[in-house]
Amino acid sequence: MWELIKYELQKLVGKKLVWACLGGMAVMLIAMTYQWLYPGTETVQYFQDGKLIILENQEAIRTARAIGRKYEGPLTDEKVQAILAEFDMKDEDMMENGIDPSIERYYSHNFLYSSLQNFYAPDGTWNGMSVREVYGDLTPTLNVGYTGWEKFLFVSIYTLLSLGCVITIILAPLFSEEYAKRTDALILTGAYGKSKCAWAKIIAGFLISLVLTALVLLIFGAVYLFHYGTDGWNTSLQLSHFDAFTGISYPMTAGQGVLYALLMWFTAGLTLTAASILISAMAKSTFTSLVISFVVFVVPMFLPWKSWGILNLPAQFFPIRQMQLADIFNYPLLKAGDFQLNIIWLALPVALTATLICILYARHVFACHQVMG
């Protein structure tokens, strides 16, 4: 059986187009690592004796982590005002360096200062808002501090979206190529054509998808941990200077966000793989399989699900929407009396159901050779 699986893996990755796609993914990994993780976009700016000091790269990361450790813990009104007071830039210093004090909030200070953007006016002064007024019932659960884990989330999101397209290219010919080359009849008349051969194709498809996903996340995770460490696991994901996760309506730390993201990405990978394999088994040719797989993967990202009411919930579990994280993280908890359910957990049964359907129906379609016209 393992020899059959290896044979199918070699067939999948032995094409020039696949190697070109994998080469493109390698270039993207390097570019995204450089742009987001290291040296990335970490910047710390402040004035010292009237002179503007700008720290970047590893020095900025060390300084930002030190600032975060100084203030880490529950977010209180006193802490908000202390942070704004310490890192506020004096108007005279800004004007001497050609910086407009009236739009101070739009200039880089440091990660911690930027995470409190709901509490200061355009000129950088406190706007009088309390933590309770800004965050409501979430207030007792909020923890402030430095965390770069959002960078890991974003670099993974953009890369995995591209990897999803590569996976559809790799898996499109899994079954459909046999139909196009008319080798399906030869396979199906063999001793193991309807059993082991079909199983080998399905296992190879899932293996290559999950291994590529794991490899991307391991590379990003290793680079991130080397440069940033594990600081900020308990920092609230809502307190960040990126807008994607500020609307989460229930407690979520950066550490929880990363674990949820891993669940989303791997279940999305399972669902996408299952759909691609099933489409390949049903399609008449590799081209047909590829086109349909791309449509199924990409189109749900552009549809106005929120305006379609009840369809918005199931729409969260299309692979491309799971990979994006923001909507499914920001989706409110489902409530029935005292029972509350985070819809993130529904991704697991959805992926397992898709995988089961793929295993059962793809084998049946291939064995019966029921292709689409």
Buried (B, 14 or more C-beta within 10 A) or exposed (E): EEEBBEBBBEBBBEBEEBEEBBEEBEEBBEEBBEBBBBBBEBBBBBBEEEEBEEBBEEEBBBBBBEBBEBBBBEBBBEBBEEBBEBBBBEBEBBEEEEBEBEEBBEBBBBBBBBBBBBBBEEBBBBEEBEBEEBBEEBBEBBBBBBBBBBBBBBBBBBBBBBBBBBBBBBBBBBBBBBBBEEEBEEBBEEEEBBEBBBBBBBBBBBBBBBEBBBEBBEBBBEBBEEBBEEBBBBBBBBBBBBEBBBEBBBBBBBBBBBEBBBBBBBBBBBBBBBBBBBBBBBBEBBEBBBBBBBEBBBEBBEEEBEEEEEEBBEBBBBBBBBBBBBBBBBBEEEEEEEEEEBBBEBBBEBBBEBBEEBBEBBBEBBBEEEBBE
